[in-house]
Amino acid sequence: MKKNMLSAVAVAVAIAASVPAQADMLLGGTVGADAWMSSAEINDTVDGGDKTIPSFYASFEHFIPLIPNARIAYANVEADAVAFKQTDFTLYYEILDNDLVAVDVGVSLIKFGDGEYNAQGHIQTFDDEWQPAVYGNVEVGIPMTPLTVFAEGNVGSFDDTSTLDAKAGMKFTIPLVAADLNLRGGYRVMDYDFDAINNPAGSKVKLDGFFAGVEVDF
């Protein structure tokens, strides 16, 4: 009887110890925030001003093969000549995920809202605009270091509107008890041509610059 009880206790302890690891394998995600030191340019010629833009994102990943993972990102774009709020709703699949390389591929629906555009004195506002895009994310770890190189972005063209929002950089991972803390930095580019902006001076918006941020990967 005692042997059976000891065996049962040992099995229970082993199961309890394995639950956190299994839960981490079955469910996960990220939460992060960036500060983007951007410079704006209108129609390839007009200086749109410099601004530090905050952006936030979160993702949720699970173990069900046929159901995509989900991601949401938000940026409050504001410069002297252009301003709008951008929200990305993304569904994606993990094509590859190991200790060295990770690849995600999916689709995004991007919402542009509360827009104001000023090109050479021609001021125009536009309400909510929705655009589809293809999403991709690639991460490559540098062996024997806590460093990872990454590239991520959305690119699309629909209804005479073209969109490109891409970032590339490096992250430094600090392991914690129940998650990883990632310190990130790199370069981001937004290059848009909005059909919703019917402006005689043009409708091109480009912002680019370095960013730095922090991310929790659980």
N, C-alpha and C positions, 0 to 999 in steps of 0.2 A: 504494500500500500504506500509506504513512504517513498519507494522508488518511483511509483507511478505519479505521486504528488510532485516529487522533484522534477520529473520529466515534464509534467504539465506546466510547472512554473517556468522551467527553462524555455519551453516553447513559447509561452506567453511573453516572456522578456524579449525573446528574439523577434517576435512579431511586433511588439511595441517599439523596439529599436529600429525596425525596418520601416515603420509607417512614415516618419518624416522624410526619409530618402525617397520612398515611393511617391509620396505626395508631391515632392519637388520635381520628380520625373513626369508626373501626370498633369500638373498644373503649374503655371508660371507666368511671368510677364515682366514688364518694365514700367517705371515712372521716371520722367526726367524733365529738366528745364534747361534752356539755353539763353544766353545773352548774345545777341548778334549785332556786331558793330558794322552796320551796313551803309553803303553809299548808293544813292538812287540816281538813275539817268533816264530821261524821257526822250523817246524817239531818236536814240543814239547820239544826241547832240546837247540836250538841255540838262544842266546840272540840277538834279532833284533834291540835293541836300543830304546830309549825313544824320544818322539816328541810330541809337542803340535799341534794338527791337527784342522784346521778350517773346519766347515761344515755349510751349509746353506740349508734352505728349505722354501717352500711356498705351500699353499693349497688354493683351491677354492671350495666353496660349494654353492649349489643352491637348488631350491624348486621343481625341476622336478623329480618325483619319480623314473622313470625307467632309467634315465640317471645317471651314477655314478659321484661322485665328483672326483676331480683330485688333485694330489699332486706331487711335484718334489723335490728331495733332492740331494745335491752334497757334496762330501767330497774329499779333496785332501790328500790322505794318503801318508805319507812320513816318513820313518824310515831308519836306517843304512842299513838294509838288504832287505828292500822291499819298493816299491813305486808304486802307481797306482792312477788313478782318477776314482772315482765311482759316477755314476749318477743313481738315482732311479726314474723311471716313474711309478706312481701308480694310479690306478683307484679303488675307494672304495665306499661303501655304509655305511650310518649311521644306524646301527641296533637299537641303543638306544641312546637317547639324552635328558637328563633332568638335573635339577639342581644338582643332586647327582651323577649320573652315565652316562657315555658316552662310547659307544662301536662302533668301526669302523672295517669293514672287507672288504678285497679286494685282488687284485693281483698286483704284481709289475713286471716290466721288468727292470733288472739291467744291466747297461753298465759298464764294466771295461775297461779302456783304458790307453795307454802309460805306460804299466807295466814293472817293472824291479825287478828281483828276484835274490837274492844272498844267496845260501845255501852252506856253507862250501867251499867257493871258486868257486862254479859252478854258473856262472852268466848267466841269461837268460832274454830276453825281450819278451814281447808278446803284440800284437796289440789288437784291440777292441774285447772284449768277451762279449756276451749277455747271461744273465741267468734269467729264470722266478722264481718267488717266491710268497709265500702267505703272505699277509700283514695283520697285526692286531694292533689295538690301544685300550687301555682301560684306562679310567680315573675315579677315585672315589674321590669325594669331601669330605672333613672332615667338618661335620656340624658345623655351627656357627663360622667358621674360613675362612680366604682367602686361605687356603692350599688345594692342590689337589695332590693325589698320581697317578702316571701314569706308564704304561708299553707299549712299542711300539717296533715293529720289523718286519723284513722280514726273512723268512726261506724257503729254497728250495733245491731240489736235482734233477739234470737233466744232462744227458749226462756225467756221471761220475764226475760231479762237484757238491759239496755240499756247501751251503752258509747259514750262520746265522749272522744276524746283529740285535742286540737287545739293547735296553736301558730301564732303569727303574729309577725313581726318584720322585722328588716332585717339585711342582711349587707354587709360591706365587703370587697372582693376585692383581694388583693395578688398580681399575676402573678409566678410563679416560672419557672424554666427549663423544667421538665417538667410543671408542675401549677399550679393556683391555690390560694392560701391564703385561706380565707374566715373572717373574724371575725364572729360572729353574736350577736345579742341580741334578746330579745323576751319574749312572755308565753305561758305554757302552762296549759291547763286539762284536767284529768281529771275526768269526771263519770260515775260508775258507779252502777248499781243491780243488785246481784248476787242472782240467784235461788239461788245456792249457799249464800248466808248465810241460814239459817233462824233469824233472831234476832228475838225478840219486840219488841225496841226498834227494829227496822227494819234495812234493808240498803243504805242509800245512802252512797256515799263520794264526796267531792269534794275535789280538791286543785288549787290554782292559785297562780301567782306568776311572777315574772320569772326568766328564764334567760339565761346567757351561755355561749358555746362557741366552739370552733375546728373548722374543717373543711378537709380537703384534697380538692380536686376535680381528678382526673387524667384 
